[in-house]
Amino acid sequence: MLLEFSVANYRSIKKRVTLSLVASKDTTHADNTFPAEGTSGLSLLKSVAIYGANASGKSNLLRALSFMRPFVLTSASERQRGEPIPVVPFKLDPETATQPSEFEVAFILDGERYVYGFTADREKVHEEWLTAARKKPRVLFRRSSDGDIYFGPSWRGARRKLEAITRPNALFLSVAVQFDNPIAVPVFDWFRDSLRVISDQPETESEMQFTIDVFAQDEEFPKHLARFMKDADIGIDRFALERVPFTEKLLVFPEEVRKQILSDLSQEQREKLQDAYAQDVKSVHTSSDGSEVVFDLLKDESDGTIRLFALAGPFLHVLNKGCVLLVDEIASRLHPKLTRFLIDEIHRANTGSQLVFATHDSSLLDSGLLRRDQIWFTEKDPSGATDLYSLWDYKTKTRKEENFRTGYLQGRYGAIPFVGELAFAEAEE
């Protein structure tokens, strides 16, 4: 369960901004919230939407949280000594351009409230900290800029040994996990299992293969997928997989390309290729006479349908497992009705799943869909830095039942581009 995420001095974000999923006192759409485990009276939002003009920083906000996940998972196991850390500070200020970036998340796991964060530049991790709280906060560890680590009384397991082998460009948390530290492992697992990111083009990336793999391996998944697609009302009854020899898949390439691919393989690899299969996805429709008509998903269906299929596997996984899902430009290639359907699915679920998404689709700014505390905006200040704020900040000026879309498009909440009047000069003859 994600409580909030904060970031400072990263790309277009200069000062520290915080995206909160803690529900306000707004009483509308109670189904859009759920009680936070291990707390008394605290509720969390099931979804938040981030709006803003192009280049206002909404993607950078999601990119910052997306950066944290792989850095936590791989900084100790895959990053080599001296390898640069892929952080980019706010460059429009000479002072911040030379300072480290800061990242911090607060989340609830098994009734425990954790806060984990670090500061880093391209050369090293400057600071790192982990606190936990059930009744009162306690420091588990804190790493200083000189590399020294303070361990709180609640820390269990090795201390100085782990400190000694932590490289400057690696996170101590990631190092501790390599030795199965009982404090570090649950936090690491939260990043690995409970924080998921959808790529910009799921139909051509790992999301598509994830959906196909789950379809082939999980007997129950085709039923869930059929129900999911039926609810989306796109006219498809079900999907089927067709095993195709991989050698046949190569036929789509020109002969010269096929020969080059095969020549780059060893004899052993070419022999294995003869027995390899790929999975083609078929969509099954019902014709006017009641018979089944089979289409090839990638050849015959619309871009929106292909994208929805690719999203289905990760999305259903998130709904079932109670994960946090990050999606940039959620409405890309999707009809507004389908985008709304995905958000409604999150709101109907009671598994603790949460959706954080950025979008330009103003049709989702609907008081019948989202509460004021679920709508966030990014806007550049005069220095070119990103500011982040919620519609709930306008609660004294915004009625909970008003037309949010109209107010947004009229510039009442900011976060929209100011397009100047275009003047066209007549061409001289």
N, C-alpha and C positions, 0 to 999 in steps of 0.2 A: 504494500500500500504506500503510494507516494504521497508525502505530505507537502513538500515544496522543493524547489530547485533554485539555486542561486549561482550567478556567474558574474565575474567582473574582468575588465580588461581583456576581452576576447573578441577579435574581429571588430565589428561595429559597436560592440558593447563596451563602454568605458567605465562608468560607475557601476556599482553592484546593483543588479536587478534580481527580483525574486518572483518566480511563478509559483503561486500557491494553489493547491488542490484542497485546502481546508474550506469547508462550506461556511458561508456567512449565515446571518440570521434570516435570510430570505426564506419565506415559507412556501414559495411556489415550487412545483415539481419535486415533491419529496422523493419520488422514485429515481430522480437523478442523483441522489446521494445515498450513502450507506454509512453505518456506524463504524468508527475506527476501533479496531480490536485493541483491548487493553486500556481504553480510555473511558472516562465518564463524561458523556454528553458531547464528545467531539465527533463530527460527521465529515466525510470526505466526498468530493465530487467525483462522479463517474466519468466525466469528460470535461475538457476545456478546449475552447476554440481560440486561435490566435489570428487576428486580422491586422493588416497594415499595408501600406503602399509598397510597391516594388522597391527593393534595396533598403527597406526600413529596419530590417534586422530580425524579422520573425523566423526566417530559416536559420539564422545564426544562433538563435536561442535554442532551437531543436538540435542544431549541429553541435552545440556545446555539450548537451547531455548525451548525444550520440557519441561524442569523443570520449567521454568518461568511461563508457562501457568497455570498449576494446582496450583502452589503456589499463584499466583495472585487470582485465582478463589476461593480458599478454605482456605487460611491461617487464615482468620478472622472467618469463619463460621464453620470449621471442626477441626482446630488444637486446641488442649487443651493447657492450660498453662503448660509450662515445657516440652512439647513434642518436641523432637529434630527435627531440620530442616534437610532434607535429602540432604545436600551438602557435597561434598568430595573435599578437597583442593589438590593441587599438593604436594605429599608426599615425593618426592625425594630431597627436599630442606628443612632442618630443620626450616628455617625462614618462608617459605610460608606455611608449614604444620600447623602452629599455627595462620595464618592470615585468614581473611574472604575471601570468593569468591565474584567476582563482575560480575553482569549481567546488560546489558543495551540494549534497543531497540530504534530505531528511526523510526517513521512511519508517514504517512499522513492520516488524517481522516477529511473529510468534508473541505478540503482545508487548514487545520491547520497542522503544522508540530510539532509533539510531540517527546520528548525524555524522556523516563522513565527508571529508573534503581535503583538498590539497591546493597548493600554488605551485606553478611550474613555468619555466621558460624553455626555450629549445635545448638548453644545455643540461638542466637538472631540475629535480623536484626541490623546491625551497622549503616548503612546510607541508605537513600532513597531519591529520588529526582524526580521531574516532572517539565519539562519546556514545553512551547508552543511558537510557532512563526508563525505569518502570514507575517508580514513585518519585525519585529525585535523580538529576543528572549525575553521571560519574564519568571521569576521563579514563578511557581504556589505554590510549597512547597518544602522544603528541611529539611530532618530529620537528626540530628547529632547523633554521637555515644553515647552521654549521654541521648538520648531520647527526647531532645528538638526539636521542629519543628518550623521552620521559615515559615511564610505564606506570599507570595507575594501580592502586591496590587490587583492582578486580582483574588485572591482566593475568592470564594463565599460560603456561608453556615457556619456551625458550625466550630469552631476552637479548643479552649481549651477543650471543652467537648470530641471531638474526640481524641485529643491528650492524654487525661487522661485515656481513656479506651483502648488504643492500647497496646496490650501485647508485650513484648520484642520479641517473636517468630512469630509475625504477621506483615503483611504489613499494613501501614497506609492507602494506597490506598484501600485495601480490607475492612478495617474498615469503611472508608468513604462511600463506596458503600452500606453498610448495612443501612445507613441513607439517601440513595438516594441523595447523594451530587451531584450537577449538574456538577461539574468539574471532579469528579472521575468516574462517570457512563460511559461516552463515552469511556474513556481509558479502563476500565474494560470490556465493551462490545466488544472492538476491540480484546482483548485477547480471549474472549469467542466465538465470532462469526466469526472473520476474520483470526484467526490463528488456523489451523487444523493440526493434527498429525496422520499419518498412522502407525499402529503398525507393528512389524516385521513379523507377521503372520496374515494378514487380513482375510484369509480364515477361521480361527478358532477363531477370536476375534470379537469385536463389529462391525467392518466394514461389515462383512457378514450379521449380523442381521439388520444393518442400511439399506443395499441395499434391503433386503427382506421386511422390514417395509415400505420403501418408495414405493416399487413396489406394495404393497398391498393397500396403502392409497392414492397414487397420480395417477389419471387416465391417466395423460399425460406421466408419467415416463416410462411405458413399451415401448412407441413409441421411446422415447429418448434412452432407453437402446438398443432396436433393431437396431437403426441407429448406435449407438456406436459400437455394436458388428459387424455389417455389415462392417463398416469402418475398423475394426480391421482384417477383412477377416479370421475368424476362422471357417467358414462353418456352423454357427448357424443362423437360420432365426429369431428366437424369443425365448422368455422364457415364461413359464407359472407357476403359483403357484397351488399346489394341497393341499387342507386342509386335514390333517390327524389327527384323534383323538390322543391326547397325550399319551393315554394308549397304543396305538399301537407302538409308538416310543419307549416305554419301553421294547418292545419285543426283541430289539437288545441286551439287557443285559442278562446275565445268570440268571436263576430263583432265585438263592440265592441273587443276587444283587438287582433284582426287589423287592423281599420280604423286603430287608433291606431298600430300598428307601421308600416303602409304609409304613413300620412300623415306620419310622422317622417322618411321617406326622400325623397331628391331624385328627380327624374325619371330621372336616369342610374342611380341605385342601384336603382330599381324595375325598370328595363329589364334590368339585370344579374341581378336576382333571378329573372327569368323563365327564365334559362339556368342558374341555380345548382342544384346537386344536393347532397343529404346522403346519408350511408351508413347504412343500417339493418343491424344485425348479426343474422344468423340462426344458430341452433344446430341441427345436424342429428343426429337420433337414429335408431336402428334399432328398428323395431317387432318384435313377436313373430313375424310372418310374413316377416321379413327385408327389408321395404321401408323406405325412408327417410321419416322424419317430421320436418318442418321447424317449429321454434318461433321466435317472435320473442324475442330475448334479453331485452330490457327489459320485455316484457309477460308472458312465460310462464315465465321461469326464476327461481330463488330468488335472494334477496339475496346469498347466499354465492357462487353461480355468477357473478353479475354482477360482484361485487367481484373474484373470481379472474380473470375475463377482463380487467378493467381493470388488474389488477396484472401480467398476463402480459407485456405489451409492455415496460414498464420492467424487469421482473424478468429476462426473457430478454436484454435489452440489457446489464444488469449482468453476467449470467453470461458473455456472450460477450466483453465488453470489459474485464472485470476491474476493475469499479468498487467503490466503497464505497457501500452503500445504507443509508440511515437510515429506519426505520419506527417510528412511535409507534403503540402499540396494534395490533400486527400481527395479533392474533387476532380483532379486531372483525369481526363478521358471518361469520366463517369457522369451520367445524367444526374441532375440534382436530386431526383427521386431516389436513385440508388445510394447517393452519398447520405441522404437523410435516413435511409434504411439501415446503413451501417451504424450510424449514431444511435438510432432507436434500439438496435440490437444490444449495444453496450448498456443503454439505460434500462432495458428489460432484464438484463442478467443480474444475478445476485451472487456472483462468485468473487467479488472484490476486484474485478477487472476495471481498468481505467484507460481512457483514450485521450491523448494529447495531440492535437492536430493544428496545422496551419492551413489557411485557405483564403481565396479571394471570393468565394461563392457567397454573395450577400443574401441569397435566398435562405441560408441557414440562420440568419439573424432574425429569428422568429421567437417571440415570447411563448409560443406554443411548443417550442422544442427545447430552448435553452433558458436558464436563469441568468440574471445579470452577473452573478459571480462566476459564471462559466465562460464569459466572453472577455477576452483580453485583447489589447491593442499594442502595437509597436509603432513608434514614431521617432524620427530623427530630430534632435534639438539643433540649435544654430551652429554648434561645433561639429555636427555630423555624427554625434553619438546616439545610440539607440536608447529610447526611454520605453518602459513597459508599465502598463497600468490596466486596471480592470474596469468594466462598465459599472461594477459595484461601487467604484470610487465616485460615480456620478449619481449615487442613490438618492441624494436630496434633490436632484434635478431630473431624475428618470423614473417614471412610474413602471412598476413591474409588468404591467399589461400593455405598455405602449408599443408602437411599431419600431423595433430596434433598427430594422433595415433602413427605413426612411431617415431616422435620425443619423445613422452612420453615413449614408450617401449625401446628406445635407451638410456633413462636416461638423455635426453637433458634438461628436466625441473625438474629433481629430483623426489621425491615423489614415488619412486618405491623401492621394497626391493632389497638389494644386496645379492644375493644367492651365497654363496661360492661353490667352486668345491668340490664335494663329493668324498672322497677317500674310496675305499672298499678294505680291507685287505683280502688276501686269507686265508681261514681257514686252520689251520695246521692239517695234518692228524695224 
